[in-house]
Amino acid sequence: GYFHTGFTDAYIEDAEWDDWYAYESDGRPFELRITNVPADLSAGYEAYHEDDLSDDIGWEFESDGVDVVEVVYPDRAGTHYIRVQAFAWSGDAYGTGALPEHLTQPYTLTIGTP
């Protein structure tokens, strides 16, 4: 995925700040990995049960360029939502020169068995 929806316009809509994924869990712990994090961006995630998006069941944020690796411990089976976020970044998306790395480099989200 691309942070900020790949930044195709001069304005980022509210819905484009975060990426949401659904994961069908059997209730056992699962490992969540966000890799290929751009060097100029801090990434993170929050995980939720499908019936309660106000109470996270896991979260983690890392420093610029650091991959996020965390085991999530759901308390029941079902659909879980993963919210991937760009927490903080450096560099501007305006002016002369190339776009910052965090606007052009895709990240990889992997969910599996710990």
C-alpha positions as CSV (number, residue, x, y, z in Angstrom):
1,G,0.0,0.0,0.0
2,Y,0.9,3.6,-0.3
3,F,0.7,6.1,2.6
4,H,-1.6,9.0,1.9
5,T,-3.2,7.1,-1.0
6,G,0.0,7.7,-3.0
7,F,-0.5,11.4,-2.9
8,T,-2.0,12.2,-6.3
9,D,-3.3,15.7,-5.6
10,A,-2.3,18.8,-3.7
11,Y,-4.7,18.0,-0.9
12,I,-5.1,14.9,1.2
13,E,-8.7,14.0,2.1
14,D,-9.4,12.9,5.7
15,A,-10.1,9.3,4.5
16,E,-6.7,9.1,2.8
17,W,-4.7,9.5,5.9
18,D,-5.2,5.9,7.1
19,D,-5.4,2.6,5.3
20,W,-7.9,0.0,6.6
21,Y,-7.7,-3.7,6.2
22,A,-10.0,-6.6,7.3
23,Y,-8.5,-9.8,8.7
24,E,-10.6,-12.9,9.6
25,S,-9.1,-14.4,12.8
26,D,-9.7,-17.7,14.4
27,G,-9.2,-16.1,17.8
28,R,-5.6,-17.1,18.2
29,P,-2.7,-14.5,18.2
30,F,-1.5,-13.3,14.9
31,E,1.6,-11.4,13.8
32,L,1.3,-8.1,12.0
33,R,4.2,-6.8,10.0
34,I,4.5,-3.4,8.2
35,T,7.7,-3.6,6.2
36,N,9.4,-1.4,3.6
37,V,8.6,1.7,5.8
38,P,10.1,4.8,4.1
39,A,13.1,6.2,5.9
40,D,11.4,9.6,6.3
41,L,8.2,8.3,7.9
42,S,7.1,6.8,11.3
43,A,4.4,4.1,10.7
44,G,2.1,2.3,13.1
45,Y,-1.1,0.3,13.3
46,E,-4.2,-0.1,15.5
47,A,-6.3,-3.3,15.5
48,Y,-10.0,-3.6,16.4
49,H,-12.8,-6.1,16.7
50,E,-15.4,-5.6,14.0
51,D,-18.1,-4.6,16.5
52,D,-16.1,-2.0,18.4
53,L,-13.9,0.4,16.6
54,S,-13.5,2.6,19.7
55,D,-11.5,0.1,21.7
56,D,-8.3,-1.2,20.1
57,I,-7.0,-4.7,20.8
58,G,-3.5,-3.8,19.9
59,W,-1.3,-1.0,18.6
60,E,2.3,-0.1,17.9
61,F,4.2,2.9,16.4
62,E,7.8,3.0,15.4
63,S,10.4,5.6,14.5
64,D,11.3,6.8,11.0
65,G,12.1,3.9,8.6
66,V,11.7,1.2,11.2
67,D,9.5,-1.8,10.3
68,V,6.5,-2.5,12.7
69,V,6.4,-6.1,13.9
70,E,3.9,-7.0,16.6
71,V,1.8,-9.9,17.9
72,V,-1.9,-9.1,18.3
73,Y,-3.9,-11.0,20.9
74,P,-7.6,-11.0,20.0
75,D,-10.0,-12.3,22.7
76,R,-12.3,-13.9,20.2
77,A,-12.6,-15.1,16.6
78,G,-14.1,-13.0,13.8
79,T,-13.3,-10.1,11.6
80,H,-10.7,-7.7,12.9
81,Y,-9.9,-4.4,11.3
82,I,-6.3,-3.1,11.0
83,R,-5.7,0.6,10.6
84,V,-2.3,1.4,9.2
85,Q,-1.2,5.0,9.9
86,A,1.5,7.4,8.9
87,F,2.3,8.8,12.3
88,A,4.9,11.4,11.5
89,W,7.1,12.3,8.5
90,S,9.7,14.7,7.3
91,G,10.1,16.5,4.1
92,D,7.6,18.7,2.2
93,A,5.5,17.7,-0.7
94,Y,5.8,21.2,-2.3
95,G,8.5,23.3,-3.8
96,T,11.2,22.2,-6.2
97,G,12.9,18.8,-6.3
98,A,11.7,15.3,-5.9
99,L,8.7,14.2,-3.8
100,P,9.6,12.8,-0.4
101,E,10.2,9.1,-0.1
102,H,7.1,8.5,2.0
103,L,4.9,9.7,-0.9
104,T,6.4,7.4,-3.5
105,Q,7.5,4.2,-1.7
106,P,4.9,1.5,-1.0
107,Y,4.9,-0.4,2.3
108,T,4.0,-4.0,2.7
109,L,1.4,-5.3,5.3
110,T,1.7,-9.0,6.2
111,I,-0.5,-10.9,8.7
112,G,0.4,-14.4,9.7
113,T,1.1,-16.9,12.5
114,P,3.6,-15.7,15.1
